[in-house]
Amino acid sequence: MKKALHIDTTNLESISLDVPSIVVKIKGQSGLRFPVVRVNRITLSGPWDAGLEVFTYCAERNIPVHIFDGRGRLRCQILPKERVPEPLFFYLEQLPYHEVLNAVYEEWLLNQKRSVMAEAGAESGDPDFRAMQFSESLHFMAGKANRKNEFNEMSDWMLAMFASHFSQLLLAFSIDCCRPETQRLVADVTAALTPILKAKALEAIHNNNHSVTAMLASREYHSISERIEFLVNRMLNQLIWRMDANA
């Protein structure tokens, strides 16, 4: 089973490539080996000034690299080269000018929001209003436990981890998340899934009495990454099906 490899660079001594493995050496410890074939993405947090050869090698093999600062802000990404665009990209390109496709997109988005909120236990009413109420209830519970700051910090990490993961999932549909044509989709899917990510953030700080760290956030996100991947793929495949039916 492939997993994400998270590297906290605070005490990193070196990172090198010894094919077929990535070798990570932490100060005062022996090197740890991670077989490339078992890694599906790499995330780094903290100062970074080494490992370009490793990250280029991985990106060339469809393993994206995502670099965060110490507070969960995504600084940059090293992604596999862009592929030949598939139909979804062309549909997204036409949205601002195609009235029918735009209406199909809006209906699809509404259904996705309803589906996510139903999973969260809110099954009736306007999905945007339900999402706002759900978020307020999470903040209230975090405040009641005197862990509001930790909740906000973990929420930021969950959203940042999702952003990097989502960019990888979009590559499977030959979509570059940085292209102007895809920004609407990225923002809408992120907003739709935010309730699930924030709920996980609250669960994470409830189960851990320690301060929020990049390593903890990475581990917590990994625990829901398969579910997130399933939801995103289902969303995008449903969008393609609806667009194909109305193009």
N, C-alpha and C positions, 0 to 999 in steps of 0.2 A: 504494500500500500504506500502510495506517495504522500509525503507530508511537506508542509511549509517549514523552511529552515529560518529561524530567527536568530540574529546575531546582535548582541548588545556590545557596541564597540568601546564602551567605557574602559574596560580592562583588556582590550584586544591587543595582542602582541603582533600577530601576523595572520594573514589568510592567504592560502596558496592553493595551487592546483597540482595534484599528483594523480593524473588520470588512472582509474576512473573515479577518483574521490576529490572532494573539497576538504582541505585540511585547515582547521581553525585552531589557533593556539592562543589561549588566554594566559596572561602573565602569571607565572608561578605554577603553571599546570602543563602537563604533556599535551601534545596536539590531539584533537578529536577529528576523526575521519567520518565524512558523510558521503556515501556513494551518490553520484550525480543522478543515476537512474531512479533513485528513491525520493528525489526532491522535485516538487511541482512549482514552487516559487520561493524566493529569498526575500526576507525583510531585514533591514538593518536599522538600528536606532542609535543616536549619539554621533559624535564626531567621526568623520570618515576620511581617510586619505590613502587607503591601500586596497588592493584586490581587484583592480580594473580588469586585469587579464582573466581572473576567475569569472567575473560578472559578464564579460563579453562572451566568454566560452559558453556560459549558461544561457544567455539570451539567444545565441545562435542555435541553441537546441530547445527553443521554445520554453525556457524557464525564465520568467521575468524577474527583475530585481527592483525592489521598492525601498527607498531610503527615507527615513523619518528623522526629525529632530527629537530631542529628549522629551518633548511634550505631546507627541503624537501628530505633528504636522507633517504631511507628506511633502518632502522637499523635491524629489525628482524620481524618475523611473528609467530603467533600462529595459526596453521591450524588444521582443523579436521583430524582425523586419516586417513591414506591412505586407499583407497578402492581397491577392486579387479581390476587389470588393465583391461581396455577394448581394443578392436582391435587397436584403434589409437596409443596407447602406443607401441604395438608390431610392428606396421608399422614404427614408429619413431626409434625404436631400430634397425630395419633392414636397414635403409637408407644408412649408410656408406658402406654396403656390397652388396646392391641389386641395380644393375644398372637400371633396369626398374622402380622400385619404386622411385629411386632418380630422374629420368627424369620426372616422373609424378609429384613429389613434386615441382621441379623447374618450370614446366609449370603452376602448380596451383599457385605458389607464384607470377609469372609474371602477371597472370590474376588478382590476388588480388591487386597488386600495381596499375594496370591499372584502376581497379574499384574505388579505393580510390582517385586517381588523377582525374578521371572523375567527382567524387563528388565535388572535390575542384575546378573544372572548367578548368582543363588542360586535354584535350581529345586526343591529338595526340603527337607522338614522344615517345622516350624511357622513361619509367616511372621513372627510377632512375634519369635521367637528369631533367625530369619535377619536381620531388620532390626537387632536389637541387635548381632549379630556384625558386620554390615556397617558399622554406625556405629563400632564399636570399631576395625575395621581402618582406617577413614578417619582416625580420631584418631591411630592408631599411625603411619600414613604421614606425617601432618602433623608429628607430634612428631619423627619420624626426620629430617625436612627442616628441623628447628628453626623451624617456622612454625606452631606450635600456636595461638598468640594470633591470628595473621592468619586461620587457618582458622576459629576460633570466631567472630571478628568477621564474616567473609564469610558464614558459615552463618547468623548472626543477620540479616544483610541479605537473604539469599536467602529466608528464612522470612518476613521483613517484606514484601518485594516480592510474594511469593506471596499473603500475606494480603490485600493491596490488590487484586491481580489477581483472586483468587478471589471477592472481594466483587462485583467487576464482572461476572464470569461468572455468578454467582448471580442477578443482576438480570435476565439473559436468561430465567431460569426464574421470574421474578416473586417472588424470595425475597430478603428483607432479612437480611443476615448477622448483624445485631444483635438480631434477634428471639429470645426465649428458645427458641422451638420449633426454631430452626435451629442452635443451639449444638452439639448432638451431631454433626450432619452436618459442620459446619465443623471440629470437632476431629478427627473420624475421617478425613476426607479429607486434612486437613493431615498427620496422623500417617502415613497411607498413602504420601503423596508425599514425605515428609521424606528418605528415602534418596536419591532423585533430586536433590533440592535440595542436600543435603550433598555428594554426589558432584560436582555442578557447582561448589560452593564450593572443594573441593580442587583441581579442575582449574583454576579461576580463579587461585588463588594460585600454583599450579605454573607457570602461563604468564605471570605478572606478578611481577616482583621489587619492585614499588613497594608502598607501604603501601596498605591498604584505604581506599577513599574511596566516598562515595555515588555519584559518577559512574561509577566502575569497577563497582560492584555493579549499578547500573542497566543498564549495557551488557551485563554478563555475564548478568543475568536475561533481558534482552530476547532474547539469543541462544537461549534455550530456551522462550520464552514461547509460541510456536506449538505446540510439543510439549506443554507443560503444558495449554494450552487444549484440545487434542485429547483428552488423557487425562481431564480434568475433565468435558468434555461427554460423553465415552463413559461414564464412571462414572455420571453423573446420568441419562442416557438409559436405561442398563441398570437403574438403580434404579426409574425410572418404569415401565418395562416389567414388571419383576417385581412391583411393587406393583399395577399394573393387573390382572395375571393372578391376584392373590390377594385383591383387595379384596372 
